[in-house]
Amino acid sequence: MAGIWLVTGGAGFIGSNLVRAILAKGRPVRVLDNFLTGFRENLAEVLADIEFVEGDIRDLGACRRAAAGAEVVFHQAAVPSVPRSMEDPQTSFDVNLAGLHNMLTAAREAGARRFVFAASSSAYGANEELPKRETMALEPLSPYAAAKAAGELFAAMFHRAFGLPTVSLRYFNVFGPRQDPANAYAGVIAAFASRMLRGERPTIYGDGTQSRDFTYVENVVRANLLAADAPEVHGEVVNIGCGEAVDLNAMVGVLNRILGTALAPVYEPPRAGDVKHSLADIAAARQLLGYRPTVRFEEGLRQTLGWYRWAIETGYGGWAKK
Ligand SMILES: NC(=O)c1ccc[n+]([C@@H]2O[C@H](COP(=O)([O-])OP(=O)(O)OC[C@H]3O[C@@H](n4cnc5c(N)ncnc54)[C@H](O)[C@@H]3O)[C@@H](O)[C@H]2O)c1
């Protein structure tokens, strides 16, 4: 029997999209999740096709149970929020770094042939140079970003010291279906889309000139699948973005245009730990993984809005009530 493809954090936004893509490849999927920010509902129609391990990555025993027989591990589980890590740095450290270490240990013991780590562009932090290249100095501005940056070092070390074939994918602001807009720390597109679909004004922290390389989730999922099989990436760190920056004021403009609305943002003071601009250089992803973004920003936004409209109408995840 073919080895298991394990997705930690598989009940979350990116993880649940990845699970569906792996199933479509015909691979056996196992998920490890504790539902901290994920939902069983995110896996509803595929639950019968996967193995589900309910457990916490802070528990090495749970990681070992989940990794047994794993051929490939996609480590998505995290407390994935800058503001939340500023409020509770200890939990961020325990889950995002010690939890990663547990999964690396379990994957090594299981003899996995590839470990793909969900790293983050937030690791670049205060370094203002643009576009962001993998070789630049990392200057994390939050416990979350520091844990993700340190996580890359641990992933690379597990390759050099213990021969576990790891690769870290530095995601840039991912958005798309199943991103939870009700979470107080929601991704900005999820929050804006769900508010504006209800005719409510979006809240921008700062003056709205901050920009991001917004990346539709399908691109990130494809990058993960490429990373599972790419031969030359052991111990590497690779940016995964679109290579295009959009500022928040412009993003609200595009949302208004697609929705046929004219909702002006409400401006609030900037949030601690947030970076001003972010834009990926994706040359390494092209070269090492054969990656290129296939769904561009506006097309991704249309698909995302369509999905949130459906989610609100059907009461998916209880979001309509929140
Ligand atoms: N969404 C983005 O823009 C973005 C950008 C950069 C990196 N990332 C990384 O991608 C990964 C997935 O993020 P997401 O946006 O899908 O977030 P998400 O919150 O939807 O998914 C995270 C999942 O991890 C699970 N989880 C949390 N703590 C856990 C624990 N202790 N044990 C087991 N499971 C646990 C949650 O229940 C959830 O299902 C994270 O590692 C995140 O840091 C995301």
The ligand as an SDF file (V2000), in Angstrom:
LIG
                    3D

 44 48  0  0  0  0  0  0  0  0999 V2000
   -3.1570   32.1080    5.7010 N   0  0  0  0  0  0  0  0  0  0  0  0
   -2.0260   32.7470    5.4240 C   0  0  0  0  0  0  0  0  0  0  0  0
   -2.0300   33.8290    4.8280 O   0  0  0  0  0  0  0  0  0  0  0  0
   -0.6910   32.1670    5.8300 C   0  0  0  0  0  0  0  0  0  0  0  0
    0.4800   32.8720    5.4910 C   0  0  0  0  0  0  0  0  0  0  0  0
    1.7160   32.3400    5.8770 C   0  0  0  0  0  0  0  0  0  0  0  0
    1.7620   31.1280    6.5340 C   0  0  0  0  0  0  0  0  0  0  0  0
    0.6100   30.4690    6.8560 N   0  0  0  0  0  0  0  0  0  0  0  0
    0.7130   29.2060    7.5640 C   0  0  0  0  0  0  0  0  0  0  0  0
   -0.0770   28.2360    6.8950 O   0  0  0  0  0  0  0  0  0  0  0  0
   -0.5710   27.2820    7.8320 C   0  0  0  0  0  0  0  0  0  0  0  0
   -2.0720   27.1390    7.6830 C   0  0  0  0  0  0  0  0  0  0  0  0
   -2.6990   28.3790    7.9950 O   0  0  0  0  0  0  0  0  0  0  0  0
   -4.2450   28.6670    7.7270 P   0  0  0  0  0  0  0  0  0  0  0  0
   -4.3230   30.0320    7.1890 O   0  0  0  0  0  0  0  0  0  0  0  0
   -4.8430   27.5450    6.9870 O   0  0  0  0  0  0  0  0  0  0  0  0
   -4.7940   28.7380    9.2230 O   0  0  0  0  0  0  0  0  0  0  0  0
   -5.9510   27.9050    9.9530 P   0  0  0  0  0  0  0  0  0  0  0  0
   -6.1020   28.5100   11.3060 O   0  0  0  0  0  0  0  0  0  0  0  0
   -7.1740   27.8420    9.1130 O   0  0  0  0  0  0  0  0  0  0  0  0
   -5.3240   26.4530   10.0580 O   0  0  0  0  0  0  0  0  0  0  0  0
   -4.4770   26.0380   11.0990 C   0  0  0  0  0  0  0  0  0  0  0  0
   -4.9460   24.6740   11.5500 C   0  0  0  0  0  0  0  0  0  0  0  0
   -4.0540   24.2040   12.5650 O   0  0  0  0  0  0  0  0  0  0  0  0
   -4.8290   23.6210   13.5950 C   0  0  0  0  0  0  0  0  0  0  0  0
   -4.0740   23.6940   14.8470 N   0  0  0  0  0  0  0  0  0  0  0  0
   -3.7760   24.8020   15.5730 C   0  0  0  0  0  0  0  0  0  0  0  0
   -3.0970   24.4690   16.6740 N   0  0  0  0  0  0  0  0  0  0  0  0
   -2.9620   23.1230   16.6440 C   0  0  0  0  0  0  0  0  0  0  0  0
   -2.3700   22.1970   17.5280 C   0  0  0  0  0  0  0  0  0  0  0  0
   -1.7590   22.5860   18.6620 N   0  0  0  0  0  0  0  0  0  0  0  0
   -2.4260   20.8810   17.2190 N   0  0  0  0  0  0  0  0  0  0  0  0
   -3.0500   20.4600   16.0780 C   0  0  0  0  0  0  0  0  0  0  0  0
   -3.6300   21.3010   15.2050 N   0  0  0  0  0  0  0  0  0  0  0  0
   -3.5920   22.6240   15.4910 C   0  0  0  0  0  0  0  0  0  0  0  0
   -6.0980   24.4740   13.6300 C   0  0  0  0  0  0  0  0  0  0  0  0
   -7.1840   23.8550   14.2900 O   0  0  0  0  0  0  0  0  0  0  0  0
   -6.3490   24.6930   12.1520 C   0  0  0  0  0  0  0  0  0  0  0  0
   -7.1360   23.6700   11.5980 O   0  0  0  0  0  0  0  0  0  0  0  0
   -0.1370   27.7940    9.2040 C   0  0  0  0  0  0  0  0  0  0  0  0
    1.0430   27.1190    9.5700 O   0  0  0  0  0  0  0  0  0  0  0  0
    0.1530   29.2560    8.9670 C   0  0  0  0  0  0  0  0  0  0  0  0
    1.0750   29.7670    9.9030 O   0  0  0  0  0  0  0  0  0  0  0  0
   -0.6140   30.9660    6.5190 C   0  0  0  0  0  0  0  0  0  0  0  0
  1  2  1  0
  2  3  2  0
  2  4  1  0
  4  5  1  0
  4 44  2  0
  5  6  2  0
  6  7  1  0
  7  8  2  0
  8  9  1  0
  8 44  1  0
  9 10  1  0
  9 42  1  0
 10 11  1  0
 11 12  1  0
 11 40  1  0
 12 13  1  0
 13 14  1  0
 14 15  2  0
 14 16  1  0
 14 17  1  0
 17 18  1  0
 18 19  2  0
 18 20  1  0
 18 21  1  0
 21 22  1  0
 22 23  1  0
 23 24  1  0
 23 38  1  0
 24 25  1  0
 25 26  1  0
 25 36  1  0
 26 27  1  0
 26 35  1  0
 27 28  2  0
 28 29  1  0
 29 30  1  0
 29 35  2  0
 30 31  1  0
 30 32  2  0
 32 33  1  0
 33 34  2  0
 34 35  1  0
 36 37  1  0
 36 38  1  0
 38 39  1  0
 40 41  1  0
 40 42  1  0
 42 43  1  0
M  CHG  2   8   1  16  -1
M  END
$$$$
